[in-house]
Amino acid sequence: MEFSRRQFVGSAVAALGGAMIGDVGLARAEGRPQAAAGRSASEPFSYALNTSTLRGHGLDLVAEIELLSKVGYNGVEPWIQEIDAYTKGGGTLEELGRRFADAGLTVENAIGFATAMHDDDGARAKGLEQLKRDMDKVARIGGRRIAMPPAFGPAVSLDNAVQYYREALELGRSMGVTPLLELWGAHERFGPLRNGIYVTTAVGHPDASLLLDIYHLYRSGTPFDGLRQINGAALHVIHMNDYPATPEREQLQDSHRIYPGDGVAPLGDILRLLRDNGFRGALSVELFNKEYWQKSAEENARTALEKMRAAVQTALA
């Protein structure tokens, strides 16, 4: 599935200081964080798959669950539309939650498009109601997070975004599901990392967290060294992918995303920065590459996992 991204416009904001990482309580004597319990130092993250990666194979959610369990993933990011398709087919959300659990898969995050990032009161209220419905679905399948993307149309100011994100966070706290503020590389306001840092810092809420993506960070023009300003322990999911040397950055589309390690992204530097800043969440491969859909679904899923793990092991060896 390909998205039509808005025109890229850089927004200058100097508000990074409050987001700088402090002592996350993980430093070793040599200055590196310890790996999370049960994980090796060379693999401190878990591995998930965003089901966009399998979209072109025509599988339903049940088949995707079975495949990911067989291949060896730890987690999954299902799309809300897939969850809706499951219930429309006669299944219940509770049954779906048991399917995930029985397959050994954690629902790391759900992908929806409800947003409250609107200056129009009516549109914002409508977005919050949709977000509430989606959060209920996520909670009932055992998930605890949902993507909150920027709104289409006129971009809100950063200070207004702080207010609107706080409303979503309070709603999420009441429902046990955290909205992750998602950045889209070509978005007028919520492309650059600096703007996401501003909002999640200024909101002053303990649940505030960004949903970052290697492709989107590059597409926005954000220097990857900017990740030094992030407390990795506050991040839950990173969308894992790579990008080719051509076309030019401003011309890249979602369909250009490729397997980790097959492109020119400085994955070693990125993964070490995340590890050293305390990130111990899930790397979730998110691709929209139609060429990969010419393979079997199992080959696509297995290759994505193998290349993701290889990139981590090489970076952190």
C-alpha positions as CSV (number, residue, x, y, z in Angstrom):
1,M,0.0,0.0,0.0
2,E,1.5,3.3,-1.0
3,F,0.7,6.6,0.7
4,S,0.6,10.0,-0.9
5,R,2.9,12.0,1.3
6,R,2.5,15.7,1.8
7,Q,5.1,18.2,0.5
8,F,8.2,18.2,2.6
9,V,8.8,21.5,4.5
10,G,11.4,21.8,7.2
11,S,10.2,23.5,10.4
12,A,12.8,25.2,12.5
13,V,12.3,24.4,16.2
14,A,15.0,24.8,18.9
15,A,13.6,22.7,21.8
16,L,15.7,19.6,22.0
17,G,17.2,20.1,25.4
18,G,14.4,18.8,27.5
19,A,14.4,15.5,25.6
20,M,18.1,14.7,26.2
21,I,18.7,11.4,27.8
22,G,19.7,11.3,31.5
23,D,20.8,8.3,33.6
24,V,18.6,5.5,32.5
25,G,20.0,3.2,35.2
26,L,21.5,0.8,32.7
27,A,25.1,1.8,32.3
28,R,27.8,-0.8,32.7
29,A,31.3,0.1,34.0
30,E,32.4,0.5,30.4
31,G,29.5,2.8,29.7
32,R,27.2,0.5,27.7
33,P,23.7,-0.5,28.8
34,Q,23.0,-4.0,29.9
35,A,20.9,-6.1,27.6
36,A,17.4,-6.8,28.8
37,A,16.8,-9.9,30.8
38,G,16.8,-13.0,28.7
39,R,18.5,-11.4,25.7
40,S,22.1,-11.5,24.6
41,A,24.2,-8.4,24.4
42,S,24.3,-8.8,20.6
43,E,20.5,-9.0,20.5
44,P,19.0,-6.7,23.1
45,F,15.8,-6.0,21.1
46,S,12.8,-8.2,20.1
47,Y,11.8,-8.7,16.6
48,A,8.3,-8.0,15.1
49,L,6.7,-7.6,11.8
50,N,4.3,-4.9,10.6
51,T,1.8,-6.7,8.5
52,S,2.2,-4.1,5.7
53,T,5.2,-6.2,4.8
54,L,2.9,-9.1,3.7
55,R,0.1,-7.0,2.3
56,G,0.5,-8.1,-1.3
57,H,0.4,-11.8,-0.5
58,G,-3.4,-11.7,0.2
59,L,-3.2,-13.4,3.6
60,D,-5.8,-12.9,6.3
61,L,-4.8,-12.1,9.8
62,V,-5.1,-15.7,11.0
63,A,-2.7,-16.9,8.3
64,E,-0.3,-14.1,9.1
65,I,-0.3,-15.1,12.8
66,E,0.5,-18.7,11.9
67,L,3.3,-17.6,9.5
68,L,5.0,-15.3,11.9
69,S,4.9,-17.9,14.6
70,K,6.4,-20.5,12.3
71,V,9.2,-18.2,11.1
72,G,10.2,-17.1,14.6
73,Y,9.0,-13.5,15.2
74,N,8.4,-12.3,18.8
75,G,5.8,-9.7,18.0
76,V,3.5,-8.2,15.4
77,E,1.9,-4.9,14.4
78,P,-1.5,-5.7,12.9
79,W,-3.5,-3.0,11.1
80,I,-6.9,-2.0,12.5
81,Q,-8.5,-2.8,9.1
82,E,-7.3,-6.4,9.5
83,I,-8.7,-6.6,13.0
84,D,-12.0,-5.3,11.6
85,A,-12.0,-7.9,8.8
86,Y,-11.5,-10.7,11.4
87,T,-14.5,-9.6,13.4
88,K,-16.6,-9.0,10.3
89,G,-15.8,-12.6,9.4
90,G,-17.4,-13.8,12.7
91,G,-14.5,-13.9,15.1
92,T,-14.4,-12.0,18.3
93,L,-11.6,-9.8,19.6
94,E,-11.0,-12.0,22.6
95,E,-10.6,-15.0,20.3
96,L,-8.1,-13.0,18.2
97,G,-6.2,-12.1,21.3
98,R,-5.9,-15.8,22.2
99,R,-4.6,-16.6,18.7
100,F,-1.8,-14.1,19.2
101,A,-1.0,-15.4,22.7
102,D,-1.1,-19.1,21.6
103,A,1.3,-18.3,18.7
104,G,3.7,-16.6,21.1
105,L,3.3,-13.2,19.5
106,T,3.1,-10.0,21.4
107,V,0.9,-7.3,19.9
108,E,3.6,-4.6,20.0
109,N,1.5,-1.9,18.4
110,A,-1.5,-1.5,16.1
111,I,-1.6,0.6,13.0
112,G,-4.5,2.9,12.7
113,F,-5.2,6.3,11.1
114,A,-7.4,7.9,13.7
115,T,-5.9,11.2,14.8
116,A,-6.8,14.2,17.0
117,M,-4.2,16.5,15.3
118,H,-6.9,18.9,14.0
119,D,-7.5,22.6,14.8
120,D,-11.1,22.1,13.8
121,D,-13.0,21.2,17.0
122,G,-15.4,18.9,15.1
123,A,-12.7,17.0,13.2
124,R,-10.7,16.6,16.4
125,A,-13.7,15.3,18.3
126,K,-14.4,12.8,15.5
127,G,-10.8,11.7,15.5
128,L,-10.8,11.1,19.3
129,E,-13.9,9.1,19.0
130,Q,-12.4,6.9,16.3
131,L,-9.2,6.6,18.4
132,K,-11.3,5.5,21.4
133,R,-13.0,2.8,19.3
134,D,-9.6,1.6,17.9
135,M,-8.0,1.6,21.4
136,D,-10.8,-0.6,22.7
137,K,-10.1,-3.1,19.9
138,V,-6.4,-3.1,20.7
139,A,-7.0,-3.6,24.4
140,R,-9.3,-6.5,23.8
141,I,-6.7,-8.4,21.7
142,G,-4.1,-7.9,24.3
143,G,-2.3,-4.9,22.8
144,R,-1.1,-1.8,24.7
145,R,-0.1,0.7,22.0
146,I,-1.5,2.2,18.8
147,A,0.0,4.5,16.2
148,M,-1.2,8.1,16.2
149,P,-0.2,9.6,12.8
150,P,-0.3,13.2,11.8
151,A,-3.5,14.5,10.2
152,F,-3.9,15.0,6.5
153,G,-4.6,18.6,5.5
154,P,-3.4,21.8,7.1
155,A,-0.7,21.1,9.7
156,V,-1.3,22.3,13.3
157,S,1.2,24.4,15.2
158,L,3.5,22.5,17.5
159,D,2.0,24.1,20.6
160,N,-1.5,23.1,19.5
161,A,-0.2,19.6,18.8
162,V,1.0,19.4,22.4
163,Q,-2.5,20.1,23.6
164,Y,-4.1,17.6,21.2
165,Y,-1.6,14.9,22.0
166,R,-2.2,15.3,25.7
167,E,-5.9,14.7,25.1
168,A,-5.1,11.5,23.3
169,L,-2.7,10.4,26.0
170,E,-5.3,10.9,28.7
171,L,-7.8,8.9,26.7
172,G,-5.3,6.2,26.3
173,R,-4.4,6.1,29.9
174,S,-8.1,5.5,30.8
175,M,-8.2,2.6,28.3
176,G,-4.8,1.0,28.9
177,V,-3.5,1.8,25.4
178,T,-0.8,4.3,24.7
179,P,-1.0,6.4,21.5
180,L,2.5,6.6,19.9
181,L,3.1,9.9,18.1
182,E,4.1,8.8,14.6
183,L,6.4,10.8,12.4
184,W,6.0,10.7,8.6
185,G,9.1,11.8,6.7
186,A,7.4,14.0,4.1
187,H,4.8,15.5,6.4
188,E,4.9,19.3,6.6
189,R,5.0,19.4,10.4
190,F,5.6,15.8,11.7
191,G,8.4,14.7,9.6
192,P,11.6,16.0,11.3
193,L,12.6,14.4,14.6
194,R,13.1,17.8,16.2
195,N,9.3,18.5,16.0
196,G,8.4,15.1,17.5
197,I,10.9,15.7,20.4
198,Y,9.3,19.1,21.0
199,V,5.8,17.7,21.3
200,T,6.7,14.7,23.4
201,T,8.8,16.8,25.7
202,A,6.4,19.8,26.1
203,V,3.4,17.6,26.7
204,G,4.8,16.7,30.1
205,H,3.1,13.3,30.2
206,P,4.7,10.1,31.5
207,D,3.2,8.0,28.6
208,A,4.4,10.2,25.8
209,S,6.4,8.3,23.2
210,L,7.4,8.6,19.5
211,L,7.0,6.0,16.9
212,L,10.1,6.3,14.8
213,D,11.0,4.7,11.4
214,I,14.4,4.6,9.8
215,Y,13.0,5.4,6.3
216,H,11.0,8.3,7.6
217,L,13.9,9.8,9.6
218,Y,16.0,9.8,6.5
219,R,13.1,11.1,4.3
220,S,12.6,14.0,6.6
221,G,16.2,15.1,6.4
222,T,16.8,14.4,10.1
223,P,20.5,13.5,10.9
224,F,20.6,10.2,12.5
225,D,22.9,11.6,15.2
226,G,19.7,13.4,16.4
227,L,18.8,10.1,18.0
228,R,21.4,11.0,20.7
229,Q,18.8,13.4,22.0
230,I,16.3,10.5,22.6
231,N,15.9,8.5,25.8
232,G,15.7,5.1,24.2
233,A,14.0,3.7,27.3
234,A,11.0,5.8,26.5
235,L,10.6,4.2,23.0
236,H,8.6,1.0,22.5
237,V,8.8,0.3,18.8
238,I,11.1,1.3,16.0
239,H,10.1,0.6,12.4
240,M,13.0,-1.2,10.8
241,N,13.9,-0.9,7.1
242,D,16.5,0.3,4.7
243,Y,16.5,2.6,1.6
244,P,18.5,2.6,-1.7
245,A,21.0,5.2,-2.8
246,T,18.7,6.3,-5.6
247,P,16.3,8.0,-6.2
248,E,17.2,11.2,-4.3
249,R,15.9,11.5,-0.7
250,E,13.1,13.9,-1.6
251,Q,11.9,11.5,-4.3
252,L,11.7,8.4,-2.1
253,Q,8.3,6.7,-1.7
254,D,7.2,4.0,0.7
255,S,7.6,1.4,-2.1
256,H,11.3,2.1,-2.1
257,R,11.8,0.6,1.3
258,I,14.0,-2.5,1.3
259,Y,15.2,-5.2,3.6
260,P,17.6,-4.1,6.4
261,G,21.2,-4.3,5.2
262,D,20.3,-4.1,1.5
263,G,20.6,-0.4,1.3
264,V,22.7,2.6,2.3
265,A,21.2,3.4,5.8
266,P,23.9,3.6,8.5
267,L,22.2,0.8,10.4
268,G,25.2,0.0,12.5
269,D,25.4,3.5,13.9
270,I,21.7,3.7,14.4
271,L,21.4,0.5,16.2
272,R,24.4,1.3,18.5
273,L,22.9,4.7,19.3
274,L,19.6,3.1,20.2
275,R,21.2,0.4,22.3
276,D,23.4,2.9,24.1
277,N,20.5,5.2,24.8
278,G,18.5,2.5,26.5
279,F,16.2,1.2,23.8
280,R,15.1,-2.4,24.6
281,G,11.9,-2.5,22.7
282,A,10.8,-4.1,19.4
283,L,12.3,-3.6,16.0
284,S,9.4,-4.1,13.6
285,V,10.1,-4.5,9.9
286,E,7.8,-2.3,7.9
287,L,8.0,-2.6,4.1
288,F,5.7,-1.8,1.2
289,N,7.9,-3.3,-1.5
290,K,5.9,-4.9,-4.3
291,E,8.9,-6.8,-5.6
292,Y,9.0,-8.8,-2.4
293,W,5.3,-9.8,-2.9
294,Q,6.5,-11.8,-5.9
295,K,8.1,-14.2,-3.5
296,S,6.2,-16.6,-1.3
297,A,4.9,-15.1,1.9
298,E,7.1,-17.3,3.9
299,E,10.2,-16.4,2.0
300,N,9.4,-12.7,2.4
301,A,8.8,-12.9,6.1
302,R,11.8,-15.2,6.8
303,T,14.1,-13.0,4.7
304,A,13.0,-9.9,6.5
305,L,13.6,-11.5,9.9
306,E,17.0,-12.9,9.0
307,K,18.3,-9.6,7.6
308,M,17.0,-7.7,10.5
309,R,18.7,-10.0,13.0
310,A,21.9,-10.0,10.9
311,A,22.0,-6.2,11.0
312,V,21.6,-6.2,14.7
313,Q,24.2,-8.9,15.4
314,T,26.7,-7.2,13.0
315,A,26.2,-3.8,14.6
316,L,26.4,-4.9,18.2
317,A,28.9,-7.7,18.1
